[in-house]
């Protein structure tokens, strides 16, 4: 929520979070994704249910596919601009490699503009969210 309020005044943010905590404290449970978030909110009914990641493999990839997959919401909070910047710096050393990002969100066009501006559009693709993201990952790992 901080990212959604970064352009607001300190007084507004303080008031906003005070009201939010007052309301959230009355829920049966207030669910967050990390222990850091739990401490941030400081409400007694807060529980952590982390992101579920079912990717477990007893076999290492052969790295035959020169592809990096990222799954994220297209939002400034996810800092995909940093991934674009890192790729801008190193992509010339990794010829033939491709980054495929799968997601949706309000910042997709802004992120595409960044990709175009730094000259990595040939190796950095923004894709829409897919229902079968695990299938995409397994293909990259050469298991599909």
C-alpha positions as CSV (number, residue, x, y, z in Angstrom):
1,X,0.0,0.0,0.0
2,X,2.9,2.3,0.5
3,X,3.6,2.3,-3.2
4,X,0.1,3.4,-3.9
5,X,0.4,6.3,-1.5
6,X,4.0,7.4,-2.2
7,X,2.9,10.7,-3.7
8,X,0.6,11.6,-0.8
9,X,1.6,13.8,2.2
10,X,2.9,12.3,5.4
11,X,-0.2,13.5,7.2
12,X,-2.4,11.8,4.7
13,X,-0.5,8.5,4.9
14,X,-0.5,8.5,8.7
15,X,-4.2,9.1,8.8
16,X,-4.9,6.5,6.1
17,X,-2.9,3.8,7.8
18,X,-4.4,4.7,11.2
19,X,-7.9,4.2,9.8
20,X,-6.8,1.1,7.9
21,X,-5.4,-0.5,11.1
22,X,-8.5,0.4,13.0
23,X,-10.7,-1.4,10.4
24,X,-8.3,-4.4,9.9
25,X,-8.1,-5.0,13.7
26,X,-11.9,-5.8,13.6
27,X,-11.6,-8.6,11.0
28,X,-11.5,-12.2,12.1
29,X,-8.2,-12.5,10.3
30,X,-6.0,-10.0,8.4
31,X,-3.9,-12.0,5.9
32,X,-0.5,-10.7,4.6
33,X,2.2,-12.4,2.6
34,X,5.4,-11.9,4.7
35,X,6.5,-11.6,8.3
36,X,7.7,-8.1,7.4
37,X,4.2,-7.2,6.4
38,X,2.9,-8.7,9.6
39,X,5.2,-6.5,11.7
40,X,4.4,-3.5,9.6
41,X,0.6,-3.7,10.3
42,X,0.9,-4.5,14.0
43,X,-2.6,-5.9,14.4
44,X,-3.2,-8.9,16.7
45,X,-5.4,-10.8,14.2
46,X,-2.7,-10.7,11.4
47,X,-1.6,-14.0,9.9
48,X,1.0,-14.8,7.3
49,X,0.1,-17.0,4.3
50,X,3.1,-16.8,2.0
51,X,3.0,-17.0,-1.8
52,X,2.6,-20.6,-2.9
53,X,5.4,-21.8,-5.1
54,X,4.9,-25.4,-6.3
55,X,8.1,-25.6,-8.4
56,X,10.1,-28.4,-7.0
57,X,12.3,-30.6,-9.1
58,X,14.8,-33.4,-8.2
59,X,16.6,-32.8,-11.5
60,X,18.6,-29.8,-12.6
61,X,17.9,-28.1,-15.9
62,X,20.3,-28.8,-18.7
63,X,20.1,-25.1,-19.5
64,X,19.4,-25.9,-23.2
65,X,16.8,-23.2,-23.3
66,X,18.4,-19.8,-23.0
67,X,15.3,-18.3,-21.4
68,X,14.6,-16.5,-18.1
69,X,11.0,-16.5,-16.9
70,X,9.6,-14.0,-14.5
71,X,6.0,-14.0,-13.2
72,X,4.9,-10.7,-11.7
73,X,2.2,-8.0,-11.6
74,X,3.1,-5.1,-13.9
75,X,3.2,-2.6,-11.0
76,X,5.9,-0.3,-9.7
77,X,5.9,-2.2,-6.4
78,X,7.4,-5.3,-8.2
79,X,10.4,-3.2,-9.4
80,X,10.5,-4.8,-12.8
81,X,12.3,-1.6,-14.0
82,X,15.3,-2.9,-12.1
83,X,15.2,-6.2,-14.0
84,X,15.1,-4.1,-17.3
85,X,18.1,-2.1,-16.1
86,X,20.1,-5.1,-15.1
87,X,19.3,-6.8,-18.4
88,X,20.3,-3.6,-20.3
89,X,23.7,-3.8,-18.6
90,X,24.4,-7.5,-19.2
91,X,22.3,-8.7,-22.2
92,X,25.2,-8.2,-24.7
93,X,27.2,-10.9,-22.7
94,X,24.3,-13.4,-23.0
95,X,23.6,-13.6,-26.7
96,X,20.6,-15.7,-27.5
97,X,19.1,-15.4,-24.1
98,X,15.5,-14.1,-23.7
99,X,13.6,-12.8,-20.7
100,X,9.8,-13.5,-20.8
101,X,7.7,-11.8,-18.2
102,X,4.2,-13.0,-17.6
103,X,1.7,-10.8,-15.8
104,X,-0.9,-8.1,-15.9
105,X,-1.2,-4.7,-14.3
106,X,-1.4,-0.9,-14.8
107,X,2.3,-0.4,-15.5
108,X,2.7,-2.7,-18.5
109,X,2.8,0.2,-21.1
110,X,5.2,2.2,-19.0
111,X,7.5,-0.9,-18.6
112,X,7.4,-1.5,-22.3
113,X,8.4,2.1,-22.9
114,X,11.4,1.5,-20.7
115,X,12.3,-1.7,-22.5
116,X,12.1,0.1,-25.8
117,X,14.1,3.1,-24.6
118,X,17.0,1.1,-23.3
119,X,17.2,-1.1,-26.5
120,X,16.5,-4.6,-25.2
121,X,13.1,-5.2,-26.8
122,X,14.5,-8.0,-29.0
123,X,15.3,-10.1,-25.9
124,X,12.9,-8.8,-23.2
125,X,9.2,-9.6,-23.8
126,X,6.2,-8.6,-21.7
127,X,3.5,-11.3,-22.0
128,X,0.0,-11.3,-20.7
129,X,-0.8,-13.4,-17.7
130,X,-1.4,-17.1,-18.5
131,X,-3.3,-19.9,-16.6
132,X,-0.5,-22.4,-17.4
133,X,2.5,-20.6,-16.1
134,X,4.0,-23.9,-14.7
135,X,3.8,-25.3,-18.2
136,X,5.9,-22.3,-19.4
137,X,8.4,-22.9,-16.6
138,X,8.7,-26.7,-17.2
139,X,9.4,-26.0,-20.9
140,X,12.3,-23.8,-20.0
141,X,13.7,-26.4,-17.7
142,X,13.5,-28.9,-20.6
143,X,11.1,-31.2,-18.8
144,X,8.0,-30.6,-21.0
